[in-house]
């Protein structure tokens, strides 16, 4: 789940409305018979990789659920050719447009990619907190085979599957239904199959969209653990609309020949379910884009993904901690979504630095905490939250 020390920062990325004439699947590499091993670092389940742009080594987040993207600071340095503007919307329905450019050259390992369509975004919390210049997306990788070897923290990229150690018994079909080559795989939830996005930009092990939640609930393949109320999203416009949220347990999630047991997850307001970067904790993942194969080589054939969660999920907005969602009836009678958290166990947090909160867990090693809450009328009270 998207957690840091029990808190959630939901950094909504864009939903791209792609016209029939528009595609991100252009450009690439002209090299043949290539193979490169690229070290990466993990910061809060974000995969951060080096790449060379304009003669300098930069850092990027490798995000299979997104197209290439650079931030404005790099755009101003490069002055790339502008292809067009693209209409986008955030998770709260706010509309905007981003510029799409032709990224002239980016070297990933010793492999050069040219003329890849790339979005330009304002410098965001991702740049400020993670020190990156953008995202490397599936549209750049679509002609390659990409392996995530988490034990050695290396990404291997090649055009020849024979150069990798993979087993056909651990392979399944992968499809790319959109115009940015987003990879979708099929997993088994109990007795039911689900097609979901493999999204390395997500720090959810598994997130279930509401349409699929209703189906699985009727099929009795998930166990509801708690019902929450509040917002699970925020954007530049603030908290999203309050809604009913569900926290649930999946007794068995099967990926190819492996099984994850007791997966705890929450519903998402997104319109698609996804499995994210935490899957790499459980095995080696290989995406064979050209041949449409998804390999998952588990470290253990069966593993437990059990975890416990906080009874209030705070979010950070405008340098303040506020209540995002509430997971018990007792707490719903005491606090409301949007109430400010001004102290935790007596330590003041009236104003916070988003990056500090994200990168330095506040509630590390704790199972309960006392929150001092200021409600929207200015009243101050204390409530206890626990992990359960």
Number of C-alpha atoms within 10 A of each C-alpha: 18 19 19 17 16 22 23 21 20 17 16 15 14 16 16 16 12 15 10 7 6 12 14 21 19 15 18 21 18 9 10 10 8 13 18 15 16 17 16 22 15 13 13 15 21 21 22 21 23 20 21 17 19 13 10 11 14 17 21 26 28 25 25 28 24 24 25 28 24 23 19 17 15 18 18 9 9 13 12 16 13 15 13 13 14 17 15 17 16 19 21 17 12 11 12 12 15 16 15 23 23 19 24 18 18 25 18 19 18 14 19 16 19 18 18 24 25 26 27 22 19 12 16 14 13 16 18 12 16 19 14 21 23 27 25 27 26 25 25 26 25 22 19 23 24 21 24 22 20 19 12 9 16 17 21 20 26 21 18 15 17 8 14 15 9 17 10 10 11 17 21 17 14 22 18 16 10 13 17 25 24 23 25 24 21 19 18 15 18 16 12 13 13 16 16 19 23 26 26 25 22 23 21 21 23 27 25 26 17 19 15 16 20 12 12 21 13 10 12 13 18 20 15 16 15 17 15 21 20 23 25 26 24 21 17 12 11 13 22 18 13 15 13 14 21 19 17 21 20 21 19 21 22 18 21 20 15 19 22 21 17 19 19 23 23 25 20 21 21 17 13 15 23 24 22 23 24 18 23 21 15 22 20 18 23 24 24 26 22 14 14 17 19 27 24 26 24 22 14 12 13 16 16 14 20 14 13 11 18 19 20 27 23 26 26 25 20 12 15 18 25 23 23 28 27 26 23 15 12 9 15 16 9 12 21 19 22 22 20 28 25 20 18 18 13 11 11 12 16 14 15 16 14 20 14 11 19 20 14 12 14 15 15 10 8 11 14 15 16 15 20 22 24 20 19 13 7 10 9 14 13 16 13 14 18 15 14 12
